[in-house]
Amino acid sequence: MTIHEHAPIPDDDPARSLTVVSPGDPGITHLSLAGDTYAVLITGEQTNGQYCLIDMHVPDGGGPPPHRHDFEEMFTVLDGEIEFTFRGEKHVARAGSTVNIPANAPHNFRNVSGAPARMLCMCTPAGQDEFFRRVGDEVASEDAPPPRLTDDEVAERRRRATALAAEYRTEMS
């Protein structure tokens, strides 16, 4: 079907409900991953797997290792600035900027600004929210300190992420 062909719009699904969240709402899951804190605002379960939305608090020096995955990822920097590395080239995104990472492209981000940063991350289709739940440690809020992990616990988290990566369509460098 081309863009100009018109298929009927499906009927409304009354089983799906409106979702309204704020980052501080009770019931929001906050996860610590490699020193960052991610609040899962909208889950794939709430969107029939269409997308998920994650509020990322990234301290100075924070960010994931290089990786790639077969889904789209879009970031909007709300506070501070983040350095994105996309296919080996560095780009700085400041508050108000939006960055789209195409599926399959190698990338990572790092906060090298000297101050905390915050951004929203939307992944489509969903799944990254579940990956983060399975590899991260739940914390009380976005302001809660990351858990103090032993070297063995840090190594176990890395092993778990590596073991689960393929299931979530991700390759880690």
PyMOL commands that place a pseudoatom at each C-alpha (Angstrom):
pseudoatom trace, name=CA, resn=MET, resi=1, chain=A, elem=C, hetatm=0, pos=[0.000, 0.000, 0.000]
pseudoatom trace, name=CA, resn=THR, resi=2, chain=A, elem=C, hetatm=0, pos=[1.309, 3.478, -0.798]
pseudoatom trace, name=CA, resn=ILE, resi=3, chain=A, elem=C, hetatm=0, pos=[0.821, 6.591, 1.279]
pseudoatom trace, name=CA, resn=HIS, resi=4, chain=A, elem=C, hetatm=0, pos=[-1.874, 7.780, -1.127]
pseudoatom trace, name=CA, resn=GLU, resi=5, chain=A, elem=C, hetatm=0, pos=[-4.019, 4.667, -0.798]
pseudoatom trace, name=CA, resn=HIS, resi=6, chain=A, elem=C, hetatm=0, pos=[-6.593, 4.856, 1.953]
pseudoatom trace, name=CA, resn=ALA, resi=7, chain=A, elem=C, hetatm=0, pos=[-7.335, 1.935, 4.205]
pseudoatom trace, name=CA, resn=PRO, resi=8, chain=A, elem=C, hetatm=0, pos=[-10.110, 2.371, 6.716]
pseudoatom trace, name=CA, resn=ILE, resi=9, chain=A, elem=C, hetatm=0, pos=[-9.064, 3.453, 10.186]
pseudoatom trace, name=CA, resn=PRO, resi=10, chain=A, elem=C, hetatm=0, pos=[-9.699, 0.620, 12.646]
pseudoatom trace, name=CA, resn=ASP, resi=11, chain=A, elem=C, hetatm=0, pos=[-12.412, 1.006, 15.264]
pseudoatom trace, name=CA, resn=ASP, resi=12, chain=A, elem=C, hetatm=0, pos=[-11.454, 2.473, 18.629]
pseudoatom trace, name=CA, resn=ASP, resi=13, chain=A, elem=C, hetatm=0, pos=[-10.312, -0.122, 21.169]
pseudoatom trace, name=CA, resn=PRO, resi=14, chain=A, elem=C, hetatm=0, pos=[-12.156, 0.757, 24.387]
pseudoatom trace, name=CA, resn=ALA, resi=15, chain=A, elem=C, hetatm=0, pos=[-9.992, -1.747, 26.280]
pseudoatom trace, name=CA, resn=ARG, resi=16, chain=A, elem=C, hetatm=0, pos=[-7.103, 0.724, 25.944]
pseudoatom trace, name=CA, resn=SER, resi=17, chain=A, elem=C, hetatm=0, pos=[-7.112, 3.670, 28.311]
pseudoatom trace, name=CA, resn=LEU, resi=18, chain=A, elem=C, hetatm=0, pos=[-5.612, 7.129, 28.465]
pseudoatom trace, name=CA, resn=THR, resi=19, chain=A, elem=C, hetatm=0, pos=[-2.252, 7.250, 30.251]
pseudoatom trace, name=CA, resn=VAL, resi=20, chain=A, elem=C, hetatm=0, pos=[-1.205, 10.408, 32.068]
pseudoatom trace, name=CA, resn=VAL, resi=21, chain=A, elem=C, hetatm=0, pos=[2.010, 10.335, 34.111]
pseudoatom trace, name=CA, resn=SER, resi=22, chain=A, elem=C, hetatm=0, pos=[4.381, 12.711, 35.818]
pseudoatom trace, name=CA, resn=PRO, resi=23, chain=A, elem=C, hetatm=0, pos=[7.955, 11.719, 36.702]
pseudoatom trace, name=CA, resn=GLY, resi=24, chain=A, elem=C, hetatm=0, pos=[7.253, 11.887, 40.462]
pseudoatom trace, name=CA, resn=ASP, resi=25, chain=A, elem=C, hetatm=0, pos=[4.042, 9.840, 40.383]
pseudoatom trace, name=CA, resn=PRO, resi=26, chain=A, elem=C, hetatm=0, pos=[3.842, 6.878, 42.739]
pseudoatom trace, name=CA, resn=GLY, resi=27, chain=A, elem=C, hetatm=0, pos=[4.052, 3.652, 40.815]
pseudoatom trace, name=CA, resn=ILE, resi=28, chain=A, elem=C, hetatm=0, pos=[6.699, 4.910, 38.379]
pseudoatom trace, name=CA, resn=THR, resi=29, chain=A, elem=C, hetatm=0, pos=[9.555, 2.408, 38.279]
pseudoatom trace, name=CA, resn=HIS, resi=30, chain=A, elem=C, hetatm=0, pos=[12.980, 4.006, 38.755]
pseudoatom trace, name=CA, resn=LEU, resi=31, chain=A, elem=C, hetatm=0, pos=[15.957, 1.933, 37.673]
pseudoatom trace, name=CA, resn=SER, resi=32, chain=A, elem=C, hetatm=0, pos=[19.645, 2.419, 38.284]
pseudoatom trace, name=CA, resn=LEU, resi=33, chain=A, elem=C, hetatm=0, pos=[21.789, 1.335, 35.342]
pseudoatom trace, name=CA, resn=ALA, resi=34, chain=A, elem=C, hetatm=0, pos=[25.527, 2.002, 35.328]
pseudoatom trace, name=CA, resn=GLY, resi=35, chain=A, elem=C, hetatm=0, pos=[25.046, 5.029, 37.584]
pseudoatom trace, name=CA, resn=ASP, resi=36, chain=A, elem=C, hetatm=0, pos=[22.208, 6.594, 35.555]
pseudoatom trace, name=CA, resn=THR, resi=37, chain=A, elem=C, hetatm=0, pos=[18.611, 6.593, 36.832]
pseudoatom trace, name=CA, resn=TYR, resi=38, chain=A, elem=C, hetatm=0, pos=[15.847, 5.785, 34.373]
pseudoatom trace, name=CA, resn=ALA, resi=39, chain=A, elem=C, hetatm=0, pos=[12.158, 6.331, 35.176]
pseudoatom trace, name=CA, resn=VAL, resi=40, chain=A, elem=C, hetatm=0, pos=[9.911, 4.209, 32.957]
pseudoatom trace, name=CA, resn=LEU, resi=41, chain=A, elem=C, hetatm=0, pos=[7.065, 6.650, 32.237]
pseudoatom trace, name=CA, resn=ILE, resi=42, chain=A, elem=C, hetatm=0, pos=[5.167, 4.783, 29.512]
pseudoatom trace, name=CA, resn=THR, resi=43, chain=A, elem=C, hetatm=0, pos=[5.604, 1.040, 29.060]
pseudoatom trace, name=CA, resn=GLY, resi=44, chain=A, elem=C, hetatm=0, pos=[5.245, -1.068, 25.964]
pseudoatom trace, name=CA, resn=GLU, resi=45, chain=A, elem=C, hetatm=0, pos=[2.367, -2.807, 27.712]
pseudoatom trace, name=CA, resn=GLN, resi=46, chain=A, elem=C, hetatm=0, pos=[0.499, 0.518, 27.837]
pseudoatom trace, name=CA, resn=THR, resi=47, chain=A, elem=C, hetatm=0, pos=[1.044, 1.171, 24.093]
pseudoatom trace, name=CA, resn=ASN, resi=48, chain=A, elem=C, hetatm=0, pos=[0.400, -2.318, 22.707]
pseudoatom trace, name=CA, resn=GLY, resi=49, chain=A, elem=C, hetatm=0, pos=[4.140, -2.536, 22.062]
pseudoatom trace, name=CA, resn=GLN, resi=50, chain=A, elem=C, hetatm=0, pos=[4.218, 0.530, 19.819]
pseudoatom trace, name=CA, resn=TYR, resi=51, chain=A, elem=C, hetatm=0, pos=[6.745, 2.482, 21.917]
pseudoatom trace, name=CA, resn=CYS, resi=52, chain=A, elem=C, hetatm=0, pos=[8.034, 3.147, 25.424]
pseudoatom trace, name=CA, resn=LEU, resi=53, chain=A, elem=C, hetatm=0, pos=[9.070, 6.430, 27.036]
pseudoatom trace, name=CA, resn=ILE, resi=54, chain=A, elem=C, hetatm=0, pos=[11.874, 6.683, 29.593]
pseudoatom trace, name=CA, resn=ASP, resi=55, chain=A, elem=C, hetatm=0, pos=[12.931, 9.719, 31.652]
pseudoatom trace, name=CA, resn=MET, resi=56, chain=A, elem=C, hetatm=0, pos=[16.733, 9.494, 31.918]
pseudoatom trace, name=CA, resn=HIS, resi=57, chain=A, elem=C, hetatm=0, pos=[18.719, 11.227, 34.659]
pseudoatom trace, name=CA, resn=VAL, resi=58, chain=A, elem=C, hetatm=0, pos=[22.355, 11.109, 33.588]
pseudoatom trace, name=CA, resn=PRO, resi=59, chain=A, elem=C, hetatm=0, pos=[25.001, 12.317, 36.052]
pseudoatom trace, name=CA, resn=ASP, resi=60, chain=A, elem=C, hetatm=0, pos=[28.294, 13.777, 34.892]
pseudoatom trace, name=CA, resn=GLY, resi=61, chain=A, elem=C, hetatm=0, pos=[30.266, 10.883, 33.397]
pseudoatom trace, name=CA, resn=GLY, resi=62, chain=A, elem=C, hetatm=0, pos=[27.130, 8.747, 32.944]
pseudoatom trace, name=CA, resn=GLY, resi=63, chain=A, elem=C, hetatm=0, pos=[25.898, 6.958, 29.850]
pseudoatom trace, name=CA, resn=PRO, resi=64, chain=A, elem=C, hetatm=0, pos=[25.850, 3.482, 28.297]
pseudoatom trace, name=CA, resn=PRO, resi=65, chain=A, elem=C, hetatm=0, pos=[28.659, 1.721, 26.438]
pseudoatom trace, name=CA, resn=PRO, resi=66, chain=A, elem=C, hetatm=0, pos=[28.623, 1.654, 22.614]
pseudoatom trace, name=CA, resn=HIS, resi=67, chain=A, elem=C, hetatm=0, pos=[25.777, -0.470, 21.275]
pseudoatom trace, name=CA, resn=ARG, resi=68, chain=A, elem=C, hetatm=0, pos=[23.264, -0.829, 18.456]
pseudoatom trace, name=CA, resn=HIS, resi=69, chain=A, elem=C, hetatm=0, pos=[19.778, -2.265, 18.123]
pseudoatom trace, name=CA, resn=ASP, resi=70, chain=A, elem=C, hetatm=0, pos=[17.157, -2.825, 15.467]
pseudoatom trace, name=CA, resn=PHE, resi=71, chain=A, elem=C, hetatm=0, pos=[14.655, -0.270, 16.765]
pseudoatom trace, name=CA, resn=GLU, resi=72, chain=A, elem=C, hetatm=0, pos=[14.425, 3.508, 16.541]
pseudoatom trace, name=CA, resn=GLU, resi=73, chain=A, elem=C, hetatm=0, pos=[15.487, 5.581, 19.536]
pseudoatom trace, name=CA, resn=MET, resi=74, chain=A, elem=C, hetatm=0, pos=[14.741, 9.281, 19.987]
pseudoatom trace, name=CA, resn=PHE, resi=75, chain=A, elem=C, hetatm=0, pos=[16.100, 11.513, 22.753]
pseudoatom trace, name=CA, resn=THR, resi=76, chain=A, elem=C, hetatm=0, pos=[14.980, 14.996, 23.785]
pseudoatom trace, name=CA, resn=VAL, resi=77, chain=A, elem=C, hetatm=0, pos=[17.424, 16.716, 26.127]
pseudoatom trace, name=CA, resn=LEU, resi=78, chain=A, elem=C, hetatm=0, pos=[15.445, 18.500, 28.850]
pseudoatom trace, name=CA, resn=ASP, resi=79, chain=A, elem=C, hetatm=0, pos=[18.268, 19.754, 31.077]
pseudoatom trace, name=CA, resn=GLY, resi=80, chain=A, elem=C, hetatm=0, pos=[22.029, 19.993, 30.600]
pseudoatom trace, name=CA, resn=GLU, resi=81, chain=A, elem=C, hetatm=0, pos=[23.859, 18.573, 27.630]
pseudoatom trace, name=CA, resn=ILE, resi=82, chain=A, elem=C, hetatm=0, pos=[24.758, 15.133, 26.348]
pseudoatom trace, name=CA, resn=GLU, resi=83, chain=A, elem=C, hetatm=0, pos=[27.488, 14.070, 23.926]
pseudoatom trace, name=CA, resn=PHE, resi=84, chain=A, elem=C, hetatm=0, pos=[26.178, 11.496, 21.447]
pseudoatom trace, name=CA, resn=THR, resi=85, chain=A, elem=C, hetatm=0, pos=[28.575, 9.338, 19.448]
pseudoatom trace, name=CA, resn=PHE, resi=86, chain=A, elem=C, hetatm=0, pos=[26.883, 8.199, 16.238]
pseudoatom trace, name=CA, resn=ARG, resi=87, chain=A, elem=C, hetatm=0, pos=[28.802, 5.938, 13.855]
pseudoatom trace, name=CA, resn=GLY, resi=88, chain=A, elem=C, hetatm=0, pos=[32.013, 7.152, 15.515]
pseudoatom trace, name=CA, resn=GLU, resi=89, chain=A, elem=C, hetatm=0, pos=[31.291, 10.885, 15.187]
pseudoatom trace, name=CA, resn=LYS, resi=90, chain=A, elem=C, hetatm=0, pos=[30.591, 13.022, 18.276]
pseudoatom trace, name=CA, resn=HIS, resi=91, chain=A, elem=C, hetatm=0, pos=[27.659, 15.463, 18.477]
pseudoatom trace, name=CA, resn=VAL, resi=92, chain=A, elem=C, hetatm=0, pos=[26.688, 17.630, 21.467]
pseudoatom trace, name=CA, resn=ALA, resi=93, chain=A, elem=C, hetatm=0, pos=[22.966, 18.023, 22.189]
pseudoatom trace, name=CA, resn=ARG, resi=94, chain=A, elem=C, hetatm=0, pos=[21.891, 20.729, 24.635]
pseudoatom trace, name=CA, resn=ALA, resi=95, chain=A, elem=C, hetatm=0, pos=[18.577, 21.311, 26.422]
pseudoatom trace, name=CA, resn=GLY, resi=96, chain=A, elem=C, hetatm=0, pos=[15.805, 21.620, 23.855]
pseudoatom trace, name=CA, resn=SER, resi=97, chain=A, elem=C, hetatm=0, pos=[17.577, 19.446, 21.253]
pseudoatom trace, name=CA, resn=THR, resi=98, chain=A, elem=C, hetatm=0, pos=[16.105, 16.219, 19.902]
pseudoatom trace, name=CA, resn=VAL, resi=99, chain=A, elem=C, hetatm=0, pos=[18.291, 13.422, 18.541]
pseudoatom trace, name=CA, resn=ASN, resi=100, chain=A, elem=C, hetatm=0, pos=[16.970, 10.468, 16.520]
pseudoatom trace, name=CA, resn=ILE, resi=101, chain=A, elem=C, hetatm=0, pos=[19.124, 7.340, 16.299]
pseudoatom trace, name=CA, resn=PRO, resi=102, chain=A, elem=C, hetatm=0, pos=[18.102, 5.189, 13.313]
pseudoatom trace, name=CA, resn=ALA, resi=103, chain=A, elem=C, hetatm=0, pos=[17.704, 1.465, 13.860]
pseudoatom trace, name=CA, resn=ASN, resi=104, chain=A, elem=C, hetatm=0, pos=[20.890, -0.619, 13.501]
pseudoatom trace, name=CA, resn=ALA, resi=105, chain=A, elem=C, hetatm=0, pos=[23.306, 2.351, 13.798]
pseudoatom trace, name=CA, resn=PRO, resi=106, chain=A, elem=C, hetatm=0, pos=[26.149, 2.064, 16.326]
pseudoatom trace, name=CA, resn=HIS, resi=107, chain=A, elem=C, hetatm=0, pos=[25.920, 4.756, 19.002]
pseudoatom trace, name=CA, resn=ASN, resi=108, chain=A, elem=C, hetatm=0, pos=[26.240, 5.711, 22.621]
pseudoatom trace, name=CA, resn=PHE, resi=109, chain=A, elem=C, hetatm=0, pos=[25.908, 8.812, 24.741]
pseudoatom trace, name=CA, resn=ARG, resi=110, chain=A, elem=C, hetatm=0, pos=[27.900, 10.281, 27.586]
pseudoatom trace, name=CA, resn=ASN, resi=111, chain=A, elem=C, hetatm=0, pos=[27.408, 13.240, 29.879]
pseudoatom trace, name=CA, resn=VAL, resi=112, chain=A, elem=C, hetatm=0, pos=[30.754, 15.049, 29.770]
pseudoatom trace, name=CA, resn=SER, resi=113, chain=A, elem=C, hetatm=0, pos=[29.351, 18.462, 30.742]
pseudoatom trace, name=CA, resn=GLY, resi=114, chain=A, elem=C, hetatm=0, pos=[30.402, 18.535, 34.393]
pseudoatom trace, name=CA, resn=ALA, resi=115, chain=A, elem=C, hetatm=0, pos=[26.741, 18.806, 35.521]
pseudoatom trace, name=CA, resn=PRO, resi=116, chain=A, elem=C, hetatm=0, pos=[23.734, 16.467, 35.668]
pseudoatom trace, name=CA, resn=ALA, resi=117, chain=A, elem=C, hetatm=0, pos=[21.580, 16.115, 32.547]
pseudoatom trace, name=CA, resn=ARG, resi=118, chain=A, elem=C, hetatm=0, pos=[18.080, 14.830, 31.905]
pseudoatom trace, name=CA, resn=MET, resi=119, chain=A, elem=C, hetatm=0, pos=[16.410, 13.625, 28.738]
pseudoatom trace, name=CA, resn=LEU, resi=120, chain=A, elem=C, hetatm=0, pos=[13.398, 11.718, 27.505]
pseudoatom trace, name=CA, resn=CYS, resi=121, chain=A, elem=C, hetatm=0, pos=[14.026, 8.608, 25.428]
pseudoatom trace, name=CA, resn=MET, resi=122, chain=A, elem=C, hetatm=0, pos=[11.378, 7.052, 23.212]
pseudoatom trace, name=CA, resn=CYS, resi=123, chain=A, elem=C, hetatm=0, pos=[12.021, 3.636, 21.683]
pseudoatom trace, name=CA, resn=THR, resi=124, chain=A, elem=C, hetatm=0, pos=[9.821, 2.264, 18.927]
pseudoatom trace, name=CA, resn=PRO, resi=125, chain=A, elem=C, hetatm=0, pos=[8.779, -0.448, 19.005]
pseudoatom trace, name=CA, resn=ALA, resi=126, chain=A, elem=C, hetatm=0, pos=[8.836, -0.952, 22.769]
pseudoatom trace, name=CA, resn=GLY, resi=127, chain=A, elem=C, hetatm=0, pos=[11.071, -3.466, 24.494]
pseudoatom trace, name=CA, resn=GLN, resi=128, chain=A, elem=C, hetatm=0, pos=[13.889, -1.357, 25.873]
pseudoatom trace, name=CA, resn=ASP, resi=129, chain=A, elem=C, hetatm=0, pos=[11.740, -0.671, 28.941]
pseudoatom trace, name=CA, resn=GLU, resi=130, chain=A, elem=C, hetatm=0, pos=[11.646, -4.410, 29.699]
pseudoatom trace, name=CA, resn=PHE, resi=131, chain=A, elem=C, hetatm=0, pos=[15.377, -4.817, 29.018]
pseudoatom trace, name=CA, resn=PHE, resi=132, chain=A, elem=C, hetatm=0, pos=[16.119, -2.036, 31.504]
pseudoatom trace, name=CA, resn=ARG, resi=133, chain=A, elem=C, hetatm=0, pos=[13.819, -3.656, 34.102]
pseudoatom trace, name=CA, resn=ARG, resi=134, chain=A, elem=C, hetatm=0, pos=[15.673, -6.940, 33.753]
pseudoatom trace, name=CA, resn=VAL, resi=135, chain=A, elem=C, hetatm=0, pos=[19.208, -5.543, 33.966]
pseudoatom trace, name=CA, resn=GLY, resi=136, chain=A, elem=C, hetatm=0, pos=[18.791, -2.525, 36.265]
pseudoatom trace, name=CA, resn=ASP, resi=137, chain=A, elem=C, hetatm=0, pos=[18.357, -2.189, 40.006]
pseudoatom trace, name=CA, resn=GLU, resi=138, chain=A, elem=C, hetatm=0, pos=[15.127, -0.621, 41.227]
pseudoatom trace, name=CA, resn=VAL, resi=139, chain=A, elem=C, hetatm=0, pos=[15.628, 2.540, 43.315]
pseudoatom trace, name=CA, resn=ALA, resi=140, chain=A, elem=C, hetatm=0, pos=[13.120, 4.690, 45.219]
pseudoatom trace, name=CA, resn=SER, resi=141, chain=A, elem=C, hetatm=0, pos=[13.191, 7.811, 43.010]
pseudoatom trace, name=CA, resn=GLU, resi=142, chain=A, elem=C, hetatm=0, pos=[15.125, 9.735, 40.379]
pseudoatom trace, name=CA, resn=ASP, resi=143, chain=A, elem=C, hetatm=0, pos=[17.089, 11.372, 43.205]
pseudoatom trace, name=CA, resn=ALA, resi=144, chain=A, elem=C, hetatm=0, pos=[17.961, 8.140, 45.016]
pseudoatom trace, name=CA, resn=PRO, resi=145, chain=A, elem=C, hetatm=0, pos=[21.648, 7.266, 44.953]
pseudoatom trace, name=CA, resn=PRO, resi=146, chain=A, elem=C, hetatm=0, pos=[22.611, 4.219, 42.906]
pseudoatom trace, name=CA, resn=PRO, resi=147, chain=A, elem=C, hetatm=0, pos=[23.063, 1.065, 44.957]
pseudoatom trace, name=CA, resn=ARG, resi=148, chain=A, elem=C, hetatm=0, pos=[26.581, 0.438, 46.211]
pseudoatom trace, name=CA, resn=LEU, resi=149, chain=A, elem=C, hetatm=0, pos=[27.604, -2.625, 44.235]
pseudoatom trace, name=CA, resn=THR, resi=150, chain=A, elem=C, hetatm=0, pos=[30.636, -4.788, 44.803]
pseudoatom trace, name=CA, resn=ASP, resi=151, chain=A, elem=C, hetatm=0, pos=[32.961, -5.481, 41.867]
pseudoatom trace, name=CA, resn=ASP, resi=152, chain=A, elem=C, hetatm=0, pos=[31.367, -8.932, 41.611]
pseudoatom trace, name=CA, resn=GLU, resi=153, chain=A, elem=C, hetatm=0, pos=[27.860, -7.410, 41.486]
pseudoatom trace, name=CA, resn=VAL, resi=154, chain=A, elem=C, hetatm=0, pos=[28.929, -4.946, 38.774]
pseudoatom trace, name=CA, resn=ALA, resi=155, chain=A, elem=C, hetatm=0, pos=[30.400, -7.838, 36.764]
pseudoatom trace, name=CA, resn=GLU, resi=156, chain=A, elem=C, hetatm=0, pos=[27.164, -9.814, 37.252]
pseudoatom trace, name=CA, resn=ARG, resi=157, chain=A, elem=C, hetatm=0, pos=[25.083, -6.880, 35.902]
pseudoatom trace, name=CA, resn=ARG, resi=158, chain=A, elem=C, hetatm=0, pos=[27.338, -6.713, 32.827]
pseudoatom trace, name=CA, resn=ARG, resi=159, chain=A, elem=C, hetatm=0, pos=[27.014, -10.469, 32.279]
pseudoatom trace, name=CA, resn=ARG, resi=160, chain=A, elem=C, hetatm=0, pos=[23.224, -10.238, 32.634]
pseudoatom trace, name=CA, resn=ALA, resi=161, chain=A, elem=C, hetatm=0, pos=[23.019, -7.354, 30.131]
pseudoatom trace, name=CA, resn=THR, resi=162, chain=A, elem=C, hetatm=0, pos=[25.242, -9.212, 27.662]
pseudoatom trace, name=CA, resn=ALA, resi=163, chain=A, elem=C, hetatm=0, pos=[23.214, -12.422, 28.062]
pseudoatom trace, name=CA, resn=LEU, resi=164, chain=A, elem=C, hetatm=0, pos=[19.880, -10.631, 27.528]
pseudoatom trace, name=CA, resn=ALA, resi=165, chain=A, elem=C, hetatm=0, pos=[21.006, -8.288, 24.731]
pseudoatom trace, name=CA, resn=ALA, resi=166, chain=A, elem=C, hetatm=0, pos=[20.145, -10.592, 21.827]
pseudoatom trace, name=CA, resn=GLU, resi=167, chain=A, elem=C, hetatm=0, pos=[16.670, -11.245, 23.233]
pseudoatom trace, name=CA, resn=TYR, resi=168, chain=A, elem=C, hetatm=0, pos=[16.079, -7.475, 23.119]
pseudoatom trace, name=CA, resn=ARG, resi=169, chain=A, elem=C, hetatm=0, pos=[17.557, -7.049, 19.619]
pseudoatom trace, name=CA, resn=THR, resi=170, chain=A, elem=C, hetatm=0, pos=[20.701, -5.311, 20.909]
pseudoatom trace, name=CA, resn=GLU, resi=171, chain=A, elem=C, hetatm=0, pos=[24.431, -5.747, 20.299]
pseudoatom trace, name=CA, resn=MET, resi=172, chain=A, elem=C, hetatm=0, pos=[26.823, -4.293, 22.837]
pseudoatom trace, name=CA, resn=SER, resi=173, chain=A, elem=C, hetatm=0, pos=[30.411, -3.382, 21.964]
for i in range(1, 173): cmd.bond("trace and resi %d" % i, "trace and resi %d" % (i + 1))
show_as sticks, trace
zoom trace
